[in-house]
Each structure stands twice: as structure tokens, then as C-alpha cells.
């Protein structure tokens, strides 16, 4: 797996830059609250001063995955500070781009290296636009056309050309916070109304389609409401009604505060129902239910937080028949917050081999 990062470089002219102004641009329109410690933070803006004549580096997990949004931020920096800015983006070590911007002169110079995911680069390199900003165009072109397995390797060749140390050019926020010269601004999302709402589950971003007998089955759910404690897990459907399938074991998998996985076993029993249908289920009263992931966050941060806050039902099945060929032999897995039965959510799985 390659390396991905995005950062914004700001030309260091020797004049002091008010980092708070940069932070204001990046946090504008976002519901964030500043905290003192990086360990508490969900988002960090790191500013590395660099050396005079070089570049000041800004790295943050607030940068959108949409490069146009990051470029728009860099343009705002250029207008605010009246100097050059440079956006560097790298995708899985396959593709790297540079976008030099200067609102004073209208400069918008693009160059890239490697092969863009999806096959088509956002823009074509325009070396003419770089001529006034690069002393050695021949060396610049050679660096951008470097044939390497890692697109970011071109930054080593560009270091003397752009006066940009490799350590700054290829930095991400995770590395930036470890830099002794970095000034870090830490934030958490402002709590929204969801924190005061009862918990309610929804299916995760990706859902399994089939259930299996030769492996653990995992179905993921997310909480869309406030934090709570206690989860019920239930199994129903034609295969349960007809006793074609039994649940051998079940547990609820969640993330602990230290990032490790925790597994809470659920004792599965047959449950009485008014309509005579057969249900299997059990509860885990002590399982914590994290609050909903805030809306409007950058896509990658949303995915990371959903992964951290997910409620995963793991279970093993035993097949009680030799043949499960009927498309209608469905199994429904339902989770329910014990605090709010109306917040339950189910996921329907097909028998193995059915498409």
C-alpha cells in the first residue's frame, strides 16, 4: 500500500505569519471546539515554520479529499497573505501533483508525476506557467517525469529547485505533529442535537449480502443518535422459522478507547413471540453505544470515525439441512439499543451462493 498526503506550502518571505488567521480560514463554517491536548483531538492543524526563503507548511486532517477544495483554501491563503502558495497532493504513491498559486499575478501553475487513479489526471501539466518561478526548467521537467515506483520520489529532485525540503513536501498531519518546530491547533466537533437524542441504529456504509457457515459472519451498524449503553441482537426470517439454521455463537465487536477491539459475548436463546414466528436473540447490557458521527466532516475523517464508532455483530451459524438453494431462505440480523426499542435496525442476508 502506498503513501497518500495533502499539504499546503506558503512562501516564507521572512515576514511573520499569524497562524491564527490560517486556522480561521480552515475552520470557517465548521462546528469545532478547540482543545488543549492532541490526544483529545479529532482534528489537528499543524503549521511548520520552515526557513526564510523557503516554505511554511500547513498540514491538517481538515483538508477535504476533494482537491479543488484544498486548492480553494490555498487561494484564500494567497489572497490573505499576498504571497505564493503551493498545494501538494499524493495518492497511494501512484500520482503526485503540484499546484502553484499566486493571486497577485494570477499564477495557477500545474504539474504532475505518475499515473492518476482512474486513468485521467484532473489537469494537464503546463510547464510554461512555471517558467517565471523556476530557475532550472530542464531539471524541473526531469524531476516531474521521474520514472519511479513511488511518485513522491520526485520531491527529492525538486528540493533544490523549489527550496522545499523533502521532509516538508511529503508531510501529512500525522507526521507534522511529531515535528518539534510545528505549532499544533487541536479541535473536536461541537456536540450537535444528536447527543441529546435517543440512540437509533442504521446499517453501515457497506453491507454484507450473504451469510455463511464456514466462517464468522459480520454485520456492521452505526448509531445515528446520542450515546447510550446496552444492545440487543436478534435473528429471524424463513431459515430461523423452519429451523434450517441455528446460531452457534454471537458477540458484539466495538472499539475500546485505546483503539483495541473488544468482544462482548451474547447468549442466544429462543424468544417467545405473539405471532408464533420463531426469533433467536440475546442482550449485552454493558456494551457502550458511541454517539453519532457528526455531519459535514471531510469524507476520510467521516470514514475513520464511523470505523471507530461502529457496532459490529459477529456470529457463527450451523446449517441444519443439506440443501439451501431457495432464494427466499433469508436471514435477518437486527440490533436494538436497549434504551430505545424504536431505534432498532435490521439487515437481510441471502443464503450462500445466491446472487
Buried (B, 14 or more C-beta within 10 A) or exposed (E): EBBBBBBBBBBBBEEEBEBEEBBEBBBEEBBBEEBEEEEEBBBBBBBBBBEEEBBBBBBBBBBBBEBEEBBEBBBBBBBBBEBBBBBBBBBEBBBBBBBBBBBEEEBBBBBBBBEBEEEEBBEEBEBEBBEEBBEEBEBBBEBBEBEEEBBBBBBBBBBEBBBBBBBBBBBBBEBBBEBEEBEBBBBBBEEBEBEEBBBBBEBBEEEBEEBBBEEEBEBBBBBBBBBBBBBBBBBBBBBBEEEBBBBEBBBBBBBEEEEEEBEBEBEBEEBEEEEEEBBBBBBBEEBBBBBBBBEEBBEEBBBBBBBBBBBBBBBBBEBEEEEBEEEEBBBBBBBBBBBBEEBBBBBBBBBBEBE
